[in-house]
Amino acid sequence: MAMTMSGEYQLAVSREIVWGKLNDAETLKACIPGCEQLDKVSDTEFQAVAVTKIGPVKTKFKGKVTLSDLDPPNGYKISGEGDGGVAGFAKGGATVTLLPKDGGTLLSYAVEAHIGGKLAQLGQRLVNGVAKKLADEFFQKFSVAVIPQSSVSSQPAPGPTA
């Protein structure tokens, strides 16, 4: 079963910051829903383990993620394939584009993915709904992760007055 999806997110930081976080294994691991492990194998390859539940099927995917067509800080193509054992497989790719906009960065993505096995039997509407939910969850977490920590720090509590 094939599916496509696209979206845009406005981030209030520079493309350079977004680019750095898109290439940081710890940031990605924290943002990918269900990610249990993400190891950087090289500058363009990661090994990943993620648990996903689609309808009644919960599976652990083990796979590889590859970055290509790198154009820092403008974007790249990210491709991956995962084996979910008896539940099936997933493979696909996304083109990620970063453009300056309104003093920050507009992140756009276009995804094309293919699934097979039991997962494909669940029906396209269910699978597409879960895929959209996972993408939204990733980008919500990523939007927070790209904000520099100094911007997030709280104000000191007022001290005693003399």
Z-matrix of the N, CA and C atoms (Angstrom, degrees):
N
C 1 1.439
C 2 1.528 1 107.78
N 3 1.304 2 116.19 1 131.40
C 4 1.466 3 121.58 2 178.76
C 5 1.523 4 109.60 3 -104.09
N 6 1.324 5 115.53 4 148.82
C 7 1.457 6 119.82 5 175.82
C 8 1.522 7 109.20 6 -147.61
N 9 1.320 8 115.21 7 151.91
C 10 1.458 9 121.01 8 177.20
C 11 1.522 10 108.23 9 -129.61
N 12 1.317 11 114.91 10 154.06
C 13 1.451 12 120.42 11 -178.06
C 14 1.524 13 107.25 12 -159.00
N 15 1.318 14 116.86 13 148.33
C 16 1.462 15 119.94 14 176.49
C 17 1.519 16 108.75 15 -147.47
N 18 1.327 17 114.76 16 162.58
C 19 1.456 18 118.89 17 179.57
C 20 1.512 19 111.26 18 -172.12
N 21 1.326 20 115.18 19 173.03
C 22 1.458 21 122.59 20 179.41
C 23 1.520 22 108.76 21 -139.52
N 24 1.325 23 115.22 22 145.63
C 25 1.455 24 121.71 23 175.36
C 26 1.517 25 108.83 24 -136.64
N 27 1.327 26 116.72 25 131.63
C 28 1.458 27 122.12 26 175.84
C 29 1.522 28 107.65 27 -92.21
N 30 1.326 29 115.94 28 123.60
C 31 1.460 30 121.77 29 -179.30
C 32 1.523 31 108.86 30 -115.98
N 33 1.316 32 117.29 31 138.14
C 34 1.468 33 121.85 32 -173.23
C 35 1.529 34 112.90 33 -88.01
N 36 1.335 35 116.82 34 34.23
C 37 1.466 36 121.09 35 177.69
C 38 1.526 37 108.63 36 -136.60
N 39 1.333 38 115.89 37 167.87
C 40 1.467 39 121.40 38 -176.86
C 41 1.528 40 111.99 39 -68.88
N 42 1.332 41 114.79 40 160.06
C 43 1.471 42 120.49 41 176.57
C 44 1.521 43 110.66 42 -59.66
N 45 1.325 44 117.57 43 -36.58
C 46 1.463 45 120.68 44 -178.54
C 47 1.530 46 111.43 45 -61.78
N 48 1.332 47 116.40 46 -40.49
C 49 1.468 48 119.97 47 177.70
C 50 1.525 49 109.85 48 -67.17
N 51 1.331 50 116.98 49 -45.95
C 52 1.473 51 120.85 50 179.69
C 53 1.525 52 109.61 51 -60.60
N 54 1.334 53 116.88 52 -45.06
C 55 1.463 54 121.30 53 179.76
C 56 1.526 55 110.56 54 -58.12
N 57 1.322 56 116.44 55 -46.54
C 58 1.463 57 120.19 56 179.99
C 59 1.514 58 112.03 57 -59.28
N 60 1.327 59 116.90 58 -43.74
C 61 1.472 60 120.82 59 -179.19
C 62 1.526 61 111.96 60 -70.21
N 63 1.344 62 117.21 61 -32.55
C 64 1.469 63 120.17 62 177.41
C 65 1.528 64 112.03 63 -68.15
N 66 1.315 65 116.91 64 -15.32
C 67 1.458 66 121.57 65 -179.19
C 68 1.522 67 112.79 66 -111.36
N 69 1.327 68 117.19 67 7.26
C 70 1.460 69 122.42 68 -177.71
C 71 1.527 70 110.40 69 -100.61
N 72 1.328 71 116.60 70 118.10
C 73 1.465 72 121.49 71 -175.48
C 74 1.530 73 112.34 72 -59.83
N 75 1.327 74 118.20 73 -41.10
C 76 1.466 75 120.37 74 -178.42
C 77 1.533 76 111.37 75 -65.73
N 78 1.326 77 116.73 76 -40.90
C 79 1.468 78 119.91 77 178.01
C 80 1.521 79 110.33 78 -64.04
N 81 1.329 80 116.30 79 -47.18
C 82 1.465 81 120.06 80 -179.22
C 83 1.519 82 111.17 81 -61.89
N 84 1.330 83 117.28 82 -43.59
C 85 1.464 84 120.75 83 -179.67
C 86 1.530 85 110.37 84 -59.50
N 87 1.327 86 116.64 85 -41.80
C 88 1.465 87 120.72 86 -179.23
C 89 1.528 88 112.24 87 -68.65
N 90 1.332 89 117.21 88 -25.01
C 91 1.467 90 120.93 89 -174.90
C 92 1.528 91 114.11 90 -96.88
N 93 1.331 92 117.81 91 -26.33
C 94 1.464 93 121.08 92 -177.72
C 95 1.526 94 109.30 93 -74.73
N 96 1.327 95 117.95 94 119.16
C 97 1.464 96 120.43 95 -179.77
C 98 1.532 97 111.61 96 -58.66
N 99 1.324 98 115.94 97 130.37
C 100 1.461 99 121.28 98 177.04
C 101 1.517 100 115.03 99 76.03
N 102 1.325 101 118.29 100 6.46
C 103 1.462 102 120.65 101 -177.35
C 104 1.528 103 110.18 102 -71.88
N 105 1.315 104 116.27 103 121.83
C 106 1.457 105 121.47 104 178.42
C 107 1.521 106 111.34 105 -99.54
N 108 1.323 107 116.02 106 -27.79
C 109 1.462 108 120.06 107 -176.77
C 110 1.521 109 109.09 108 -153.23
N 111 1.327 110 116.43 109 137.05
C 112 1.456 111 121.92 110 174.41
C 113 1.514 112 106.64 111 -147.53
N 114 1.308 113 115.28 112 109.15
C 115 1.457 114 121.49 113 -177.18
C 116 1.513 115 109.78 114 -114.21
N 117 1.328 116 115.41 115 130.40
C 118 1.462 117 121.00 116 177.80
C 119 1.523 118 107.55 117 -80.35
N 120 1.342 119 115.80 118 117.15
C 121 1.462 120 122.20 119 -179.15
C 122 1.528 121 110.06 120 -89.32
N 123 1.336 122 115.63 121 -36.38
C 124 1.465 123 122.08 122 177.06
C 125 1.527 124 107.10 123 -153.94
N 126 1.328 125 117.47 124 -175.33
C 127 1.464 126 119.83 125 179.21
C 128 1.523 127 112.27 126 -64.26
N 129 1.343 128 117.40 127 -18.09
C 130 1.469 129 119.87 128 -177.12
C 131 1.527 130 113.36 129 -125.56
N 132 1.331 131 118.65 130 7.57
C 133 1.466 132 120.19 131 -178.48
C 134 1.520 133 112.32 132 -135.10
N 135 1.334 134 114.57 133 141.09
C 136 1.454 135 122.37 134 175.89
C 137 1.529 136 108.10 135 -130.94
N 138 1.335 137 116.78 136 148.70
C 139 1.462 138 122.90 137 168.48
C 140 1.522 139 105.58 138 -105.13
N 141 1.331 140 116.84 139 137.56
C 142 1.459 141 119.82 140 -174.60
C 143 1.521 142 112.39 141 -135.45
N 144 1.326 143 114.93 142 151.41
C 145 1.459 144 123.10 143 170.51
C 146 1.523 145 105.98 144 -133.92
N 147 1.334 146 116.39 145 124.38
C 148 1.469 147 121.08 146 -179.91
C 149 1.519 148 109.93 147 -140.35
N 150 1.316 149 115.80 148 143.45
C 151 1.459 150 121.98 149 177.02
C 152 1.528 151 107.83 150 -104.64
N 153 1.328 152 115.25 151 130.20
C 154 1.458 153 120.96 152 -178.83
C 155 1.517 154 109.54 153 -133.54
N 156 1.336 155 115.52 154 143.53
C 157 1.459 156 120.21 155 175.94
C 158 1.522 157 107.68 156 -118.87
N 159 1.316 158 115.71 157 123.60
C 160 1.455 159 121.97 158 176.67
C 161 1.520 160 106.44 159 -123.58
N 162 1.326 161 115.34 160 109.52
C 163 1.461 162 119.24 161 -175.82
C 164 1.518 163 109.13 162 59.13
N 165 1.343 164 117.56 163 -129.47
C 166 1.459 165 120.51 164 -178.59
C 167 1.536 166 113.54 165 -83.12
N 168 1.318 167 117.51 166 -4.36
C 169 1.466 168 120.75 167 -174.74
C 170 1.526 169 110.63 168 -101.01
N 171 1.336 170 115.45 169 118.13
C 172 1.462 171 121.57 170 174.67
C 173 1.517 172 106.57 171 -112.03
N 174 1.320 173 116.01 172 128.74
C 175 1.452 174 118.59 173 -176.71
C 176 1.518 175 111.24 174 -142.82
N 177 1.319 176 114.51 175 155.58
C 178 1.447 177 121.82 176 176.22
C 179 1.522 178 107.56 177 -105.16
N 180 1.322 179 115.48 178 117.73
C 181 1.457 180 121.13 179 177.65
C 182 1.515 181 109.82 180 -94.36
N 183 1.324 182 114.95 181 134.21
C 184 1.459 183 121.02 182 172.22
C 185 1.513 184 106.17 183 -118.96
N 186 1.326 185 116.12 184 129.66
C 187 1.451 186 116.28 185 -176.77
C 188 1.505 187 114.38 186 -164.97
N 189 1.319 188 112.87 187 -169.15
C 190 1.449 189 122.52 188 -175.57
C 191 1.528 190 108.71 189 -125.48
N 192 1.332 191 115.57 190 141.19
C 193 1.455 192 122.51 191 176.78
C 194 1.522 193 107.47 192 -121.88
N 195 1.330 194 116.41 193 132.16
C 196 1.459 195 121.48 194 -178.73
C 197 1.520 196 110.14 195 -126.00
N 198 1.329 197 115.83 196 135.93
C 199 1.460 198 122.31 197 175.83
C 200 1.523 199 108.28 198 -100.97
N 201 1.330 200 116.73 199 136.71
C 202 1.466 201 120.66 200 178.58
C 203 1.522 202 109.44 201 -144.95
N 204 1.322 203 115.96 202 175.54
C 205 1.463 204 121.93 203 -178.57
C 206 1.527 205 111.01 204 49.86
N 207 1.337 206 115.78 205 41.08
C 208 1.459 207 120.82 206 -178.61
C 209 1.526 208 110.89 207 -65.23
N 210 1.339 209 115.42 208 128.91
C 211 1.457 210 122.69 209 179.31
C 212 1.535 211 107.74 210 -139.64
N 213 1.354 212 117.01 211 70.98
C 214 1.464 213 119.47 212 -175.10
C 215 1.523 214 112.00 213 -65.25
N 216 1.315 215 120.55 214 139.65
C 217 1.465 216 128.41 215 -7.57
C 218 1.527 217 112.06 216 -96.83
N 219 1.329 218 117.51 217 31.13
C 220 1.468 219 121.81 218 -173.73
C 221 1.528 220 114.92 219 -88.49
N 222 1.340 221 117.98 220 -25.00
C 223 1.453 222 118.97 221 179.02
C 224 1.509 223 113.63 222 150.77
N 225 1.333 224 114.78 223 -176.03
C 226 1.458 225 122.42 224 178.48
C 227 1.512 226 110.65 225 -165.35
N 228 1.319 227 114.42 226 176.54
C 229 1.460 228 120.88 227 172.86
C 230 1.519 229 106.48 228 -110.83
N 231 1.322 230 116.04 229 134.13
C 232 1.448 231 121.34 230 178.30
C 233 1.525 232 107.56 231 -118.23
N 234 1.331 233 116.19 232 127.71
C 235 1.462 234 121.48 233 -178.42
C 236 1.521 235 108.59 234 -124.93
N 237 1.314 236 115.45 235 148.42
C 238 1.456 237 118.35 236 179.52
C 239 1.506 238 111.58 237 -154.75
N 240 1.311 239 113.38 238 158.89
C 241 1.456 240 120.25 239 172.64
C 242 1.507 241 108.36 240 -145.57
N 243 1.327 242 114.91 241 140.28
C 244 1.454 243 120.08 242 -178.23
C 245 1.504 244 111.46 243 -136.94
N 246 1.320 245 114.67 244 145.30
C 247 1.457 246 121.89 245 178.53
C 248 1.521 247 107.71 246 -107.48
N 249 1.315 248 115.97 247 121.64
C 250 1.455 249 121.39 248 179.97
C 251 1.516 250 112.76 249 -105.34
N 252 1.328 251 117.15 250 24.11
C 253 1.454 252 120.45 251 179.62
C 254 1.518 253 111.43 252 63.40
N 255 1.343 254 116.56 253 -134.75
C 256 1.464 255 120.40 254 -176.45
C 257 1.526 256 112.49 255 -65.78
N 258 1.343 257 117.64 256 -20.41
C 259 1.470 258 120.34 257 179.80
C 260 1.522 259 111.61 258 -71.54
N 261 1.338 260 116.74 259 -25.29
C 262 1.454 261 119.10 260 178.36
C 263 1.514 262 113.10 261 128.17
N 264 1.311 263 115.18 262 -156.88
C 265 1.456 264 120.74 263 -176.94
C 266 1.524 265 109.55 264 -137.52
N 267 1.306 266 114.75 265 162.28
C 268 1.463 267 121.36 266 174.09
C 269 1.517 268 107.76 267 -140.13
N 270 1.320 269 116.25 268 139.58
C 271 1.460 270 120.14 269 173.64
C 272 1.516 271 108.05 270 -151.05
N 273 1.317 272 114.45 271 151.91
C 274 1.449 273 117.64 272 -179.25
C 275 1.505 274 111.66 273 171.69
N 276 1.311 275 114.14 274 -170.15
C 277 1.451 276 119.47 275 -179.11
C 278 1.508 277 111.37 276 -155.42
N 279 1.324 278 114.62 277 164.61
C 280 1.459 279 121.09 278 178.52
C 281 1.518 280 108.91 279 -140.80
N 282 1.312 281 115.24 280 140.34
C 283 1.454 282 121.09 281 171.61
C 284 1.518 283 106.62 282 -99.23
N 285 1.328 284 116.25 283 124.39
C 286 1.461 285 122.18 284 -178.35
C 287 1.523 286 107.95 285 -113.10
N 288 1.331 287 116.28 286 127.24
C 289 1.464 288 122.07 287 -179.20
C 290 1.519 289 109.35 288 -122.76
N 291 1.334 290 116.43 289 134.54
C 292 1.459 291 122.56 290 178.24
C 293 1.523 292 108.93 291 -116.64
N 294 1.339 293 116.70 292 121.95
C 295 1.460 294 121.94 293 179.74
C 296 1.528 295 109.71 294 -125.58
N 297 1.336 296 117.38 295 140.82
C 298 1.466 297 118.19 296 175.18
C 299 1.523 298 109.98 297 -68.46
N 300 1.341 299 116.34 298 134.82
C 301 1.462 300 119.86 299 179.27
C 302 1.523 301 109.44 300 -157.53
N 303 1.315 302 116.60 301 131.57
C 304 1.466 303 123.49 302 174.70
C 305 1.528 304 112.70 303 50.95
N 306 1.321 305 117.41 304 41.64
C 307 1.456 306 121.35 305 178.27
C 308 1.518 307 113.93 306 76.69
N 309 1.310 308 117.96 307 4.71
C 310 1.463 309 122.39 308 179.52
C 311 1.511 310 109.46 309 -136.11
N 312 1.322 311 116.06 310 -143.09
C 313 1.463 312 121.85 311 -176.46
C 314 1.516 313 110.41 312 -133.04
N 315 1.327 314 115.72 313 133.30
C 316 1.456 315 121.31 314 171.84
C 317 1.519 316 106.88 315 -97.66
N 318 1.338 317 116.13 316 114.68
C 319 1.456 318 122.09 317 177.70
C 320 1.518 319 107.65 318 -97.33
N 321 1.336 320 116.76 319 121.48
C 322 1.467 321 121.90 320 177.29
C 323 1.519 322 108.46 321 -116.70
N 324 1.324 323 116.33 322 145.47
C 325 1.458 324 119.55 323 176.63
C 326 1.525 325 110.42 324 -140.40
N 327 1.323 326 114.46 325 150.22
C 328 1.469 327 122.08 326 173.87
C 329 1.515 328 106.60 327 -134.95
N 330 1.323 329 116.68 328 123.07
C 331 1.461 330 122.89 329 -174.11
C 332 1.516 331 110.21 330 -114.65
N 333 1.314 332 115.54 331 140.39
C 334 1.459 333 122.03 332 168.97
C 335 1.522 334 106.65 333 -130.70
N 336 1.322 335 116.82 334 125.03
C 337 1.458 336 120.62 335 -176.14
C 338 1.525 337 111.01 336 -136.45
N 339 1.311 338 114.61 337 156.03
C 340 1.466 339 122.42 338 177.74
C 341 1.520 340 107.79 339 -132.10
N 342 1.340 341 116.16 340 135.69
C 343 1.450 342 120.63 341 174.79
C 344 1.508 343 109.00 342 -127.47
N 345 1.330 344 114.97 343 154.62
C 346 1.456 345 119.69 344 179.40
C 347 1.518 346 110.13 345 -145.12
N 348 1.314 347 116.32 346 173.22
C 349 1.458 348 121.56 347 -178.81
C 350 1.518 349 111.43 348 83.37
N 351 1.350 350 116.38 349 -153.45
C 352 1.467 351 121.35 350 -178.96
C 353 1.517 352 112.08 351 -56.89
N 354 1.344 353 116.44 352 -35.63
C 355 1.463 354 119.83 353 -178.85
C 356 1.523 355 111.43 354 -59.09
N 357 1.329 356 117.25 355 -39.55
C 358 1.464 357 120.95 356 -178.55
C 359 1.527 358 111.00 357 -68.32
N 360 1.321 359 117.63 358 -24.04
C 361 1.458 360 121.14 359 -179.19
C 362 1.526 361 112.82 360 -78.25
N 363 1.341 362 117.62 361 -10.23
C 364 1.460 363 120.98 362 -176.96
C 365 1.520 364 113.23 363 -74.19
N 366 1.314 365 115.97 364 -18.41
C 367 1.457 366 119.07 365 179.49
C 368 1.514 367 111.80 366 105.55
N 369 1.322 368 113.80 367 139.61
C 370 1.459 369 120.82 368 -174.26
C 371 1.528 370 112.84 369 -64.04
N 372 1.330 371 117.52 370 -38.41
C 373 1.468 372 119.79 371 -177.67
C 374 1.531 373 110.49 372 -62.75
N 375 1.330 374 117.77 373 -45.28
C 376 1.465 375 121.81 374 179.81
C 377 1.523 376 110.48 375 -64.41
N 378 1.330 377 117.03 376 -47.57
C 379 1.461 378 121.39 377 -178.18
C 380 1.526 379 110.58 378 -63.64
N 381 1.329 380 117.75 379 -44.44
C 382 1.466 381 120.44 380 178.83
C 383 1.525 382 111.49 381 -62.60
N 384 1.329 383 117.21 382 -39.32
C 385 1.465 384 121.08 383 178.94
C 386 1.520 385 111.73 384 -63.15
N 387 1.325 386 116.57 385 -43.20
C 388 1.459 387 120.73 386 178.76
C 389 1.525 388 110.19 387 -67.53
N 390 1.327 389 117.34 388 -41.28
C 391 1.468 390 120.74 389 179.51
C 392 1.530 391 110.69 390 -61.17
N 393 1.323 392 117.26 391 -43.21
C 394 1.469 393 120.98 392 178.70
C 395 1.517 394 110.42 393 -64.14
N 396 1.338 395 116.99 394 -41.78
C 397 1.460 396 121.33 395 179.20
C 398 1.525 397 110.62 396 -62.28
N 399 1.335 398 117.49 397 -43.33
C 400 1.463 399 121.53 398 179.81
C 401 1.532 400 111.03 399 -65.36
N 402 1.330 401 117.05 400 -41.03
C 403 1.469 402 120.47 401 177.91
C 404 1.523 403 110.06 402 -63.16
N 405 1.337 404 117.74 403 -44.99
C 406 1.462 405 120.87 404 179.05
C 407 1.529 406 111.09 405 -61.75
N 408 1.337 407 116.85 406 -41.78
C 409 1.465 408 120.94 407 179.49
C 410 1.529 409 110.35 408 -63.81
N 411 1.336 410 117.21 409 -42.47
C 412 1.461 411 120.55 410 178.31
C 413 1.525 412 110.04 411 -59.31
N 414 1.331 413 117.67 412 -50.96
C 415 1.461 414 120.31 413 -174.72
C 416 1.525 415 112.83 414 -70.57
N 417 1.330 416 118.39 415 -28.89
C 418 1.464 417 119.88 416 173.44
C 419 1.526 418 109.69 417 -64.17
N 420 1.332 419 116.85 418 -46.47
C 421 1.464 420 120.53 419 178.82
C 422 1.528 421 110.50 420 -66.06
N 423 1.335 422 116.70 421 -40.64
C 424 1.462 423 121.07 422 -178.87
C 425 1.530 424 110.43 423 -64.83
N 426 1.333 425 117.74 424 -39.15
C 427 1.464 426 121.80 425 179.15
C 428 1.526 427 110.96 426 -57.90
N 429 1.330 428 117.07 427 -37.69
C 430 1.461 429 121.47 428 177.89
C 431 1.533 430 109.91 429 -75.18
N 432 1.326 431 116.89 430 -39.25
C 433 1.469 432 121.20 431 -175.92
C 434 1.527 433 113.14 432 -66.02
N 435 1.336 434 118.48 433 -26.90
C 436 1.464 435 119.97 434 -177.52
C 437 1.522 436 113.15 435 -82.73
N 438 1.327 437 117.47 436 -11.76
C 439 1.464 438 120.03 437 -179.57
C 440 1.521 439 108.35 438 -74.33
N 441 1.329 440 117.95 439 123.35
C 442 1.474 441 119.75 440 178.65
C 443 1.527 442 110.49 441 -56.34
N 444 1.312 443 116.39 442 139.83
C 445 1.461 444 121.19 443 -176.11
C 446 1.525 445 112.59 444 -59.86
N 447 1.345 446 118.13 445 -30.67
C 448 1.458 447 120.06 446 179.63
C 449 1.527 448 111.08 447 -64.53
N 450 1.355 449 117.05 448 -25.71
C 451 1.466 450 120.60 449 179.11
C 452 1.513 451 111.47 450 -77.99
N 453 1.339 452 116.17 451 -19.84
C 454 1.447 453 120.60 452 -173.98
C 455 1.528 454 111.30 453 -96.09
N 456 1.325 455 117.51 454 -16.25
C 457 1.464 456 120.54 455 -174.49
C 458 1.525 457 110.67 456 -58.48
N 459 1.308 458 114.65 457 146.35
C 460 1.463 459 119.02 458 -177.48
C 461 1.520 460 109.72 459 -85.12
N 462 1.314 461 115.33 460 161.86
C 463 1.459 462 121.46 461 177.16
C 464 1.523 463 108.78 462 -73.31
N 465 1.337 464 117.13 463 143.97
C 466 1.478 465 118.21 464 177.63
C 467 1.528 466 110.31 465 -65.03
N 468 1.297 467 114.88 466 148.25
C 469 1.462 468 119.65 467 178.60
C 470 1.526 469 109.12 468 -68.28
N 471 1.320 470 116.28 469 142.67
C 472 1.462 471 117.83 470 179.25
C 473 1.529 472 110.07 471 -64.18
N 474 1.314 473 114.91 472 138.41
C 475 1.468 474 120.04 473 179.42
C 476 1.524 475 110.86 474 -86.22
N 477 1.326 476 116.36 475 177.40
C 478 1.473 477 119.06 476 178.96
C 479 1.523 478 110.57 477 -66.36
N 480 1.305 479 116.13 478 146.22
C 481 1.461 480 120.21 479 178.00
C 482 1.512 481 110.16 480 -95.02
N 483 1.301 482 117.18 481 145.06
C 484 1.459 483 120.51 482 -177.71
C 485 1.510 484 110.73 483 -105.61
